Amino acid sequence: MAELIRLLDLRGQVISADLVSQELPRAAIDIDSALEEIRPLVAQIRAGGAQALLAIAQKFDGIDINPIKVASEELASALRSLEPSLRASLEVAIERVRKVTEQAKPKSFTTELADGAQVQQRYQPIDSVGLYVPGGKAVYPSSVIMNVVPAQVAGVKKLAIATPGQKEFGGRAHPTVLATAALLGVEDVYVIGGPSAVIAFAYGIPEIGLEPVNLVTGPGNLYVAAAKRLLRGVIAIDSEAGPTEVMVIADSSANPDFVAADLISQAEHDEFAAAVLLTDSLEFAEKVSSAMTSQAAGTSNQARVLTALSGQQSAIVLVFDLAQAAEIADFYATEHLELQTRSNEQLLGQISNAGAIFVGDFSPVSLGDYLAGSNHVLPTGGQARFGSGLGVHTFLRPQQVIKYSESALSEVANNVVAIADSEGLQAHGDAIRIRF
């Protein structure tokens, strides 16, 4: 077995959360240290506003991001300059994501409990949202789509995008990101990167027209995640997105070249990315390892891929059978899970915890990153055990409306009073008694 990625044999092990955590650790990332680095930035930006943002960008990125707010003509120019085939592809992606998102929008309902006793549940959009689009190791027009479309479908009134300035474009945001924002009709775009963007969204920067928002969404690096954690409560957040991860469950019926390519595709995101294969076939494991070595040698982001694959967070794991693989997958709770086996549907029924699940040889994660119609902003770091990916629900608040007539209230008045009295809350009962 080549040493590109480690081989881990769990065939004789009793699978548990502790075992999975110990044998398949995520990359070591110190968010607490990042928090301490960000605290001074919060004070600096709150006190200094736009000037502080300019100084921070100059200090950490060596760029001048003035003007911070992108002018309408800059957005329009970026859209005019967008390469036609890329524009057409982005339009297809927008159409597909919008179609799925509209179907996913929860429907209001009304429950009649008795004559004149009615409880309605409706879904109200969050008033204002800040959408962060990263721009460190790659360009992410796809993240513009994944953030903006569900917010628009939800009916959010105020949408603002923040994205880092780029040295190669003189401190301006990447033109493709600006073009995609224009394509979606977003007018408020700001050249702010990293944790500064989250802080600016949380407290607002009046001199550039950026008002405080209620929710911040979108992936980012360690410092963006730390800023989200620090300011949660001032703002709502979608999640603390960490390094990307993919887990593939495959048996000997799968194509080893496909599996290798899918593992490498996520490894090229980040040196801390996790790529894990679970298989019940040693022969298949060896074929995938060989294919990965061959494919990695020809990829343009080779250094990043090799670092990610050789890290503690990546492995080819031998399991006794696919049921054991499903157990491991549920404890691991990966961001992306691929199933490439003879019994995909049966296996799917055994799995609960994953950000998104890609079923079959021709449903690779990279399809989900762009054009599947699903959303690619997904829970990482095991958060799939209790969280979900970005979607229209992220931008909606369920709200109940209660309507009772006099006769409907009278039917349950004694019940309300009895419970209120048992809790020692006389005034609660009196609020019912006084009506009769």
Secondary structure as the mmCIF struct_conf table of DSSP 4:
data_model
#
loop_
_struct_conf.conf_type_id
_struct_conf.id
_struct_conf.beg_label_comp_id
_struct_conf.beg_label_asym_id
_struct_conf.beg_label_seq_id
_struct_conf.end_label_comp_id
_struct_conf.end_label_asym_id
_struct_conf.end_label_seq_id
TURN_TY1_P TURN_TY1_P1 GLU A 3 LEU A 4
BEND BEND1 ILE A 5 ILE A 5
STRN STRN1 LEU A 7 ASP A 9
TURN_TY1_P TURN_TY1_P2 ARG A 11 GLY A 12
BEND BEND2 GLN A 13 GLN A 13
HELX_LH_PP_P HELX_LH_PP_P1 VAL A 14 ILE A 15
HELX_RH_AL_P HELX_RH_AL_P1 ALA A 17 GLU A 23
BEND BEND3 LEU A 24 LEU A 24
HELX_LH_PP_P HELX_LH_PP_P2 PRO A 25 ALA A 27
HELX_RH_AL_P HELX_RH_AL_P2 ILE A 31 ASP A 61
BEND BEND4 PRO A 67 PRO A 67
STRN STRN2 LYS A 69 LYS A 69
HELX_LH_PP_P HELX_LH_PP_P3 VAL A 70 ALA A 71
HELX_RH_AL_P HELX_RH_AL_P3 SER A 72 ARG A 80
TURN_TY1_P TURN_TY1_P3 SER A 81 SER A 81
BEND BEND5 LEU A 82 LEU A 82
HELX_RH_AL_P HELX_RH_AL_P4 PRO A 84 ALA A 104
BEND BEND6 LYS A 105 LYS A 105
HELX_LH_PP_P HELX_LH_PP_P4 PRO A 106 SER A 108
STRN STRN3 PHE A 109 ALA A 114
TURN_TY1_P TURN_TY1_P4 ASP A 115 GLY A 116
STRN STRN4 ALA A 117 PRO A 125
HELX_LH_PP_P HELX_LH_PP_P5 ILE A 126 ILE A 126
BEND BEND7 ASP A 127 ASP A 127
STRN STRN5 SER A 128 TYR A 132
BEND BEND8 GLY A 136 ALA A 138
HELX_RH_AL_P HELX_RH_AL_P5 PRO A 141 ALA A 154
TURN_TY1_P TURN_TY1_P5 GLY A 155 GLY A 155
BEND BEND9 LYS A 157 LYS A 157
STRN STRN6 LYS A 158 THR A 163
STRN STRN7 GLY A 165 GLY A 165
HELX_RH_3T_P HELX_RH_3T_P1 LYS A 167 PHE A 169
TURN_TY1_P TURN_TY1_P6 GLY A 170 GLY A 171
BEND BEND10 ARG A 172 ARG A 172
STRN STRN8 ALA A 173 ALA A 173
HELX_LH_PP_P HELX_LH_PP_P6 HIS A 174 HIS A 174
HELX_RH_AL_P HELX_RH_AL_P6 PRO A 175 LEU A 183
TURN_TY1_P TURN_TY1_P7 LEU A 184 GLY A 185
STRN STRN9 ASP A 188 VAL A 191
TURN_TY1_P TURN_TY1_P8 GLY A 194 GLY A 194
HELX_RH_AL_P HELX_RH_AL_P7 PRO A 195 TYR A 203
STRN STRN10 ILE A 205 ILE A 205
HELX_RH_3T_P HELX_RH_3T_P2 PRO A 206 ILE A 208
TURN_TY1_P TURN_TY1_P9 GLY A 209 GLY A 209
STRN STRN11 LEU A 210 LEU A 210
BEND BEND11 ASN A 214 ASN A 214
STRN STRN12 LEU A 215 THR A 217
HELX_RH_AL_P HELX_RH_AL_P8 LEU A 222 LEU A 231
STRN STRN13 ARG A 232 ARG A 232
TURN_TY1_P TURN_TY1_P10 GLY A 233 VAL A 234
STRN STRN14 ILE A 235 ILE A 235
STRN STRN15 ALA A 236 ILE A 237
BEND BEND12 ASP A 238 ASP A 238
BEND BEND13 PRO A 243 PRO A 243
STRN STRN16 GLU A 245 ALA A 250
TURN_TY1_P TURN_TY1_P11 SER A 252 SER A 253
BEND BEND14 ALA A 254 ALA A 254
HELX_RH_AL_P HELX_RH_AL_P9 PRO A 256 ALA A 267
TURN_TY1_P TURN_TY1_P12 GLU A 268 HIS A 269
TURN_TY1_P TURN_TY1_P13 GLU A 271 PHE A 272
STRN STRN17 ALA A 274 THR A 279
BEND BEND15 ASP A 280 ASP A 280
HELX_RH_AL_P HELX_RH_AL_P10 LEU A 282 ALA A 296
TURN_TY1_P TURN_TY1_P14 ALA A 297 GLY A 298
TURN_TY1_P TURN_TY1_P15 SER A 300 ASN A 301
HELX_RH_AL_P HELX_RH_AL_P11 GLN A 302 SER A 310
BEND BEND16 GLY A 311 GLY A 311
TURN_TY1_P TURN_TY1_P16 GLN A 312 GLN A 313
STRN STRN18 ALA A 315 LEU A 318
BEND BEND17 PHE A 320 ASP A 321
HELX_RH_AL_P HELX_RH_AL_P12 LEU A 322 TYR A 332
BEND BEND18 GLU A 335 GLU A 335
STRN STRN19 HIS A 336 GLN A 340
BEND BEND19 THR A 341 THR A 341
TURN_TY1_P TURN_TY1_P17 ARG A 342 SER A 343
HELX_RH_AL_P HELX_RH_AL_P13 ASN A 344 LEU A 348
TURN_TY1_P TURN_TY1_P18 GLY A 349 GLN A 350
BEND BEND20 GLY A 355 GLY A 355
STRN STRN20 ALA A 356 VAL A 359
BEND BEND21 GLY A 360 GLY A 360
TURN_TY1_P TURN_TY1_P19 ASP A 361 PHE A 362
HELX_RH_AL_P HELX_RH_AL_P14 VAL A 365 TYR A 370
TURN_TY1_P TURN_TY1_P20 LEU A 371 LEU A 371
BEND BEND22 ALA A 372 SER A 374
TURN_TY1_P TURN_TY1_P21 GLY A 381 GLY A 382
HELX_RH_3T_P HELX_RH_3T_P3 GLN A 383 ARG A 385
TURN_TY1_P TURN_TY1_P22 PHE A 386 PHE A 386
BEND BEND23 GLY A 391 GLY A 391
HELX_RH_3T_P HELX_RH_3T_P4 VAL A 392 PHE A 395
STRN STRN21 LEU A 396 TYR A 404
HELX_RH_AL_P HELX_RH_AL_P15 GLU A 406 SER A 422
TURN_TY1_P TURN_TY1_P23 GLU A 423 GLY A 424
HELX_RH_AL_P HELX_RH_AL_P16 GLN A 426 ARG A 433
TURN_TY1_P TURN_TY1_P24 ILE A 434 ARG A 435
#
